[in-house]
Amino acid sequence: MKIGIIKEKKTDENRVAITPDIVKKITNYGFTVLIENGAGEKSFYLDDDYKFAGAILEKNAETILKDIDIYLKVQLSSPEDSFNEISHLKLGCVLIGLLNPFNFDKKNLDLLASKYISTFAMELIPRITRAQSMDVLSSQSNLAGYRAVIEAAYEYKSTFPLFMTAAGTVKAAKIMVIGAGVAGLQAIATAKRLGGIVIATDVRAAAKEQVESLGAKFISIDQHQNNESSTGYAKEVDADYKKRQHDLLAEVIKDQDIVITTALIPGKPAPIMITQSMVATMKPGSIIVDLAALNGGNCELTKPGEIFIYNNIKIIGHTNIPSHLAKDASALYAKNLYNFLQLIMNKEQKTFIDLEDEIIKSTLLTHEGKIINPLLLS
């Protein structure tokens, strides 16, 4: 049984799907690991590290793809890319990665099915106790929340903490975090450690206790209404709630120095939380870091993949913030994948896909020549 990776093809992707320590664990099972030369360089994992861990290095990506039984990815290349990874994979293999299932290219999806490839999207790992060690979204979002604050601190032309000096007092920065999921909570914790005055908001009532436990102030229009789905994520709110939420944010945002937005609704565009009129009321030099930029953004003015300046307000729209912390992000991601692999491989060096397993059932997109995930069929 052969497991392999090649260099990530997306230009903004610095992560790698397997790290040397995970190679060692996989080879201890008796599996062979094939890695393209230089696959880990952007995340500072060198070829010699992989070789020492037991991997076989190959110069040619096509050679690897045609030979492996399990293909591990961070992200698939774009459909318009001249090198289509899927077309080179052998029949009946397994593909695991961050596959953006809600926006999966139809041609690529059909190609995966036609080649009888079993495809797993790690974004769809269910929020259950047994799956916590495989939860890619949490591991990467945690780093994104941290990095968002670091990016904001770098771009902000003042200090975060309060300074009292003989020359005078420098006030602490005021930071608002919109959305108190994994990324939001880490952003709160990091901003507090840097000495900022932090407030946060979330549509889920359960978030209040979590926010306050980190020393931040929780603001909400209705702390008794719980807009949480059965899967633990925030769900879309009604028009009346949106109106009251808009009014609250419009009042609070004009006093903030930094705003970090993290609000997402699975399978839908990111909700607009900050309008152009709100941005116009913010103080010159303020910073907005939009962690939802890849899904359209929480700020009406966000330009995905760019830093945009409007009325002396800097709006940061990076679409792959975990990749800015490639070494640690890769280490966590590789561990998530390894834990997932143990569901489908055994010491007899065979893959076994249990369609009754909740984790398998949630993440499996294509199998035995068919598109089978309900999210893709609806």
C-alpha positions in Angstrom: 0.0 0.0 0.0 1.4 3.3 -1.1 0.6 6.8 0.3 1.9 9.9 -1.4 2.0 13.7 -1.8 3.2 16.1 -4.4 4.0 19.8 -4.2 0.9 21.9 -3.6 -0.1 23.7 -6.9 -1.9 26.7 -5.5 0.4 29.7 -5.4 -0.8 30.9 -2.0 -0.6 27.4 -0.3 2.6 26.9 1.8 1.3 24.0 3.8 2.1 20.3 3.2 -0.1 17.3 3.9 2.5 15.0 5.5 5.3 16.0 7.9 8.3 13.8 8.6 7.0 12.6 12.0 3.8 11.4 10.4 5.9 9.6 7.6 7.6 7.7 10.4 4.3 6.6 11.9 2.8 5.6 8.6 5.9 3.6 7.6 5.8 1.8 10.9 2.4 0.3 9.8 4.3 -1.1 6.8 3.0 1.4 4.2 5.3 3.0 1.6 5.3 6.8 1.5 6.2 8.6 -1.8 6.9 12.3 -1.7 7.8 14.7 -4.5 11.2 16.5 -4.1 10.7 19.8 -2.4 7.1 19.2 -1.3 7.7 20.4 2.2 10.1 23.3 1.5 7.5 26.1 1.8 6.7 24.9 5.3 10.4 24.3 6.2 10.3 20.5 6.1 13.3 19.4 4.0 13.8 16.4 1.7 16.5 15.0 4.0 14.0 15.0 6.9 11.5 13.0 4.9 14.2 10.6 3.7 15.4 10.1 7.3 11.8 9.3 8.4 11.5 6.6 5.8 9.9 8.3 2.7 10.9 7.6 -0.9 11.5 10.8 -2.8 10.6 11.2 -6.4 11.3 13.9 -8.9 8.2 13.4 -11.0 4.7 14.2 -9.7 3.0 12.2 -12.4 4.9 9.1 -11.4 3.8 9.4 -7.8 0.1 10.0 -8.7 -0.1 7.0 -11.0 1.4 4.7 -8.4 -0.2 5.6 -5.0 -3.2 4.1 -3.3 -3.9 7.0 -1.0 -3.3 10.6 -2.1 -3.1 13.2 0.7 -3.7 16.9 -0.2 -4.0 20.3 1.5 -5.9 21.8 -1.5 -6.6 20.6 -5.0 -5.3 22.7 -7.8 -7.8 24.9 -9.6 -9.8 23.4 -12.5 -8.2 25.8 -14.9 -4.7 24.8 -13.8 -2.6 23.2 -16.6 -1.8 20.2 -14.4 -4.9 18.4 -13.3 -4.0 16.1 -10.5 -7.1 14.0 -10.6 -6.6 13.0 -14.2 -3.2 11.4 -13.3 -4.6 9.4 -10.3 -5.0 5.7 -10.7 -8.4 4.0 -10.7 -9.9 3.2 -7.4 -7.5 5.1 -5.2 -8.4 7.3 -2.2 -8.1 11.1 -2.1 -8.2 13.0 1.2 -7.9 16.7 1.7 -9.5 20.2 2.1 -11.6 19.9 -1.1 -14.0 22.9 -0.7 -17.0 20.6 -1.1 -19.6 23.3 -1.2 -17.9 24.8 -4.3 -16.5 21.6 -5.9 -15.9 21.9 -9.6 -18.5 19.7 -11.3 -16.1 18.4 -14.0 -13.6 17.3 -11.4 -16.3 15.7 -9.3 -17.5 13.7 -12.3 -14.0 12.7 -13.1 -13.4 11.5 -9.5 -16.6 9.4 -9.8 -15.7 8.0 -13.2 -12.3 6.9 -11.9 -13.9 5.1 -8.9 -11.9 7.3 -6.5 -13.1 7.4 -2.9 -12.9 11.1 -2.1 -13.0 12.5 1.5 -13.4 16.2 2.3 -11.9 17.0 5.7 -14.0 20.1 6.0 -17.0 17.9 6.7 -15.6 16.1 9.8 -18.6 16.0 12.2 -18.4 17.8 15.5 -18.5 14.8 17.7 -16.1 13.7 20.5 -14.6 10.8 18.5 -13.7 13.1 15.6 -12.0 15.9 17.6 -8.5 14.6 16.8 -9.4 14.8 13.0 -11.1 18.2 13.1 -9.1 20.1 10.5 -11.3 23.2 10.6 -10.6 23.7 14.4 -6.9 23.1 14.2 -6.5 25.5 11.3 -9.0 28.1 12.5 -7.2 28.3 15.9 -4.0 29.3 14.1 -6.0 31.7 11.8 -7.4 33.5 14.9 -4.0 34.0 16.4 -2.4 35.1 13.1 -5.3 37.6 12.5 -4.4 39.5 15.6 -0.7 39.5 14.8 -1.4 40.8 11.3 -3.6 43.5 12.8 -0.9 44.5 15.3 1.6 44.8 12.5 -0.6 47.0 10.3 -1.9 49.1 13.2 0.3 52.1 13.7 -0.2 52.4 17.4 0.4 50.1 20.4 -1.9 47.4 21.8 -1.2 47.7 25.5 -1.6 50.7 27.8 1.7 52.6 28.3 2.1 55.0 31.2 5.4 56.9 30.9 7.0 60.1 32.0 6.2 61.6 28.6 2.5 60.7 28.9 0.0 57.9 28.6 -0.6 55.8 25.5 -4.1 54.3 25.5 -4.7 50.6 24.9 -6.1 49.5 21.6 -9.8 48.6 21.5 -10.5 45.4 19.6 -13.8 43.8 18.6 -14.1 40.2 17.5 -17.2 39.2 15.5 -17.9 35.5 15.8 -16.7 33.5 18.8 -16.0 30.1 17.3 -12.5 28.6 17.4 -10.9 31.4 15.4 -12.7 34.1 17.3 -11.9 32.7 20.7 -8.2 32.4 19.8 -8.3 36.0 18.4 -9.7 37.2 21.7 -7.1 35.3 23.8 -4.3 36.7 21.7 -5.5 40.2 21.7 -5.9 40.1 25.5 -2.4 38.7 25.9 -1.1 41.7 23.8 -2.9 44.1 26.2 -5.9 45.1 24.2 -9.3 46.0 25.5 -11.5 43.3 23.8 -15.2 43.0 23.2 -16.9 40.2 21.2 -20.2 39.2 19.8 -21.8 36.0 18.5 -25.3 34.9 17.6 -24.9 31.8 19.8 -26.0 32.3 23.4 -23.4 29.6 24.5 -20.6 31.9 23.3 -21.1 34.4 26.2 -19.5 32.2 28.8 -16.6 31.3 26.6 -15.9 34.9 25.7 -16.1 36.1 29.3 -13.8 33.3 30.5 -11.1 34.9 28.3 -11.5 38.3 30.0 -13.4 39.9 27.1 -16.8 41.7 27.3 -19.6 39.9 25.4 -22.2 42.1 23.6 -25.4 40.8 22.2 -28.8 42.0 21.2 -30.5 39.0 22.9 -28.5 36.7 25.2 -31.4 34.3 25.5 -31.9 33.5 21.8 -29.7 30.7 20.7 -29.0 30.6 17.0 -26.9 27.4 17.0 -27.5 24.5 14.7 -27.5 20.9 15.7 -24.0 20.6 14.4 -22.7 23.3 16.7 -22.2 26.0 14.1 -24.1 29.3 13.9 -27.2 29.3 11.8 -28.7 32.0 9.7 -30.8 34.5 11.6 -34.1 36.1 10.6 -34.4 39.6 9.1 -35.5 41.2 12.5 -32.4 39.8 14.2 -30.2 41.0 11.4 -31.6 44.5 11.7 -31.1 44.7 15.5 -27.6 43.2 15.1 -26.7 45.8 12.4 -27.8 48.6 14.7 -25.7 47.3 17.6 -22.6 46.9 15.5 -23.1 50.3 13.9 -23.1 51.9 17.4 -20.1 50.0 18.7 -17.8 49.8 15.7 -17.0 53.5 15.5 -15.2 53.4 18.8 -13.0 50.4 17.8 -9.4 50.4 16.6 -9.3 46.9 15.3 -12.1 44.6 14.2 -11.6 40.9 13.4 -14.5 39.1 11.7 -14.9 35.3 11.7 -18.6 34.7 11.0 -19.3 31.8 8.6 -22.4 29.8 7.7 -21.5 26.3 6.3 -22.4 26.0 2.7 -23.4 29.6 2.2 -21.6 32.9 1.5 -20.3 34.7 4.5 -22.9 37.0 6.1 -22.2 40.8 5.7 -21.7 42.1 9.2 -19.9 45.4 8.4 -21.4 47.7 5.8 -19.7 50.5 4.0 -21.5 53.0 6.0 -20.2 51.4 9.2 -16.6 51.6 7.9 -17.1 55.2 7.1 -17.7 55.9 10.8 -14.5 54.2 12.0 -11.4 56.1 13.2 -8.7 56.8 10.7 -5.9 54.2 11.0 -8.3 51.5 12.2 -7.9 47.9 10.9 -10.4 45.3 9.8 -9.1 41.7 9.4 -11.7 39.6 7.6 -11.2 35.9 8.2 -14.3 35.1 6.1 -12.7 36.7 2.9 -12.5 33.3 1.1 -16.3 33.0 1.4 -17.0 36.6 0.2 -16.2 38.4 3.5 -18.0 39.7 6.5 -17.2 43.3 5.5 -19.0 44.8 2.5 -15.7 46.3 1.3 -13.5 43.3 1.6 -11.5 42.4 -1.5 -10.6 38.7 -1.2 -6.8 38.2 -1.4 -6.0 41.9 -1.1 -5.4 44.6 1.5 -7.8 47.4 0.6 -7.7 50.9 2.1 -11.0 52.8 2.3 -11.2 56.3 3.9 -7.9 55.6 5.8 -9.3 52.2 7.1 -7.2 49.2 6.2 -9.3 46.1 5.3 -7.2 42.9 5.2 -8.8 40.1 3.1 -6.2 37.3 3.1 -7.9 34.1 1.9 -5.5 31.5 3.4 -4.2 32.8 6.7 -3.2 29.3 8.1 -0.7 29.1 5.3 1.0 32.2 6.8 2.0 29.8 9.7 2.9 27.0 7.4 5.1 25.0 9.6 2.7 24.7 12.6 -0.3 24.5 10.4 1.2 21.6 8.4 2.1 19.8 11.6 -1.4 20.0 13.0 -3.0 19.2 9.6 -0.8 16.2 9.1 -1.8 14.8 12.6 -5.5 15.4 11.7 -5.0 13.4 8.5 -3.1 10.6 10.2 -5.9 10.2 12.8 -8.4 10.0 9.9 -6.3 7.5 8.0 -6.6 5.1 10.9 -10.3 4.8 10.2 -9.7 3.5 6.7 -6.4 1.5 6.8 -5.2 -1.5 8.8 -2.0 -3.4 9.5 -2.8 -5.8 6.7 -2.0 -2.8 4.4 -5.5 -2.6 3.0 -8.1 0.2 3.0 -11.5 -0.5 4.4 -14.3 2.1 4.1 -17.1 1.5 6.5 -20.1 3.3 5.1 -21.9 3.0 8.4 -19.3 5.0 10.3 -20.6 8.5 11.0 -17.2 10.2 10.2 -16.8 8.3 7.0 -20.4 8.9 6.0 -20.1 12.7 6.6 -16.9 13.2 4.7 -17.2 10.8 1.8 -18.0 12.6 -1.5 -17.5 9.9 -4.2 -17.2 6.1 -3.9 -17.4 3.2 -6.2 -18.2 5.3 -9.3 -20.9 7.5 -7.7 -21.3 10.9 -6.1 -22.8 9.9 -2.8 -22.7 12.8 -0.4 -26.2 14.3 0.2 -24.7 17.8 0.3 -23.6 17.4 -3.4 -26.8 15.7 -4.5 -29.2 18.3 -3.1 
